[in-house]
Amino acid sequence: MACKCKISLAWQMMIGLALGVVVGAFVDTSFAQTYLQPLGTLFIRLIRMVVVPLVVATIIAGAAGISDTSKLGRVAVKILCVYGVTTAIAVAMGLLFANLIQPGLGLNLSTDGLAAKAVKAPALSDTLLNIVPINPMEAMAKGSMLQIIFFAVIFGFGLAALGERGKPVLHFFEVVGDVMIRVTGYVMRYAPIGVFGLISFTVAKHGLSVLLPLFSLIVTSFLATATLVIVILLPMVAIFGKTGPVKFFKGIFEPWLVAFTTCSSAAALPANLNAARKLGASKAIASFSIPLGNTINMNGTAVYMGVCAIFAAEVFGIPLTLGDQLTVVLMGVLAAIGTAGVPGAGLIMTTVVFTQVGIPLEAVALIAGIDRILDMIRTSINVVGDVAAALVVSNMEGDLNKEPYVEGEM
Ligand code: ASP
């Protein structure tokens, strides 16, 4: 089975991607929709099937595994700080690049007939209250990740407090987590075909003609995101996470590619957990922080919020003052936190930012045409930021590289 000539999964996925681009360029949309899109949809469904049990099991095991509760609190605070700071920097980076490049200037696209519905920014109290599930089972059935995480963390706390008596249950959840990782392994064998289906459909549907007019938005988004990685995330991982860029890139390649092709950081969660562990994050910290970050830490989406705000303001000729741009940072952070790890979620959440600074929501429809490409860029960085934070906090806790990763286990 483990033959030397076997092409690695990552390469198989790259081949799927390349074939998808070529095939997508030649087939028409209806063919792609009928025959190719289902291949991709199957992949996304398989992955989503794994996510809830995986998150529940790993967070409970992760929280309870940090048996020292003061350490759990400390780790949680550190993780949240790293997430908050990197997300705010990410929105600012998006603003900076969009102000420099001005991607919206010179664009004269008609938005007649386009309309988008606003997602009203919920009151802060509602947002916070909504984190607490009334019924944890309902939260799991609906896949409400923040609620699931909240319950799992509390459950983990309780389990840790039971000490010896809680060990069998802790063991149970550890095993469930390992089983789900195995299951993910089976699902990932299908990934190259899934990637092929997703990409060929995207190329067939959106093609270059939609891409070109909004090319500068894509370039701005790409440059801002790349700069965030090169200037902030990589040095942060190197200095505070004791992991060099080459090792880091190799380690995150698989989840990065899953995120890039599926546009779903939730789909990349299993691969991301493995990546964090392989790179040396401790079991407890990885299984606590990666699912949490998967839900609330969206560095790529945050960059996108900043870029899109400026782009849309320019297209509609709305001047944004410094105060407006600060509002964009604040709302961008909240919107990124509230964005679900599924394709296109960030696009909907831009309305939270746009409404706050008076940008017409037609801008959403404008961006929608190329959002898949922007989504690829932002989603792949969403998952990278999570691994970066896990390494930094593992190192701060003196846990980096302490527990060697065993293939097939958390
Ligand atoms: N697609 C992104 C993700 O899954 C979310 C977004 O649309 O920004 O992380």
Residues whose N, C-alpha, C, O or C-beta is under 5 A from the ligand:
A	BS01	LIG	C263 S264 S265 A266 T301 T339 A340 G341 V342 P343 G344 A345 G346 L347 D375 T379 N382
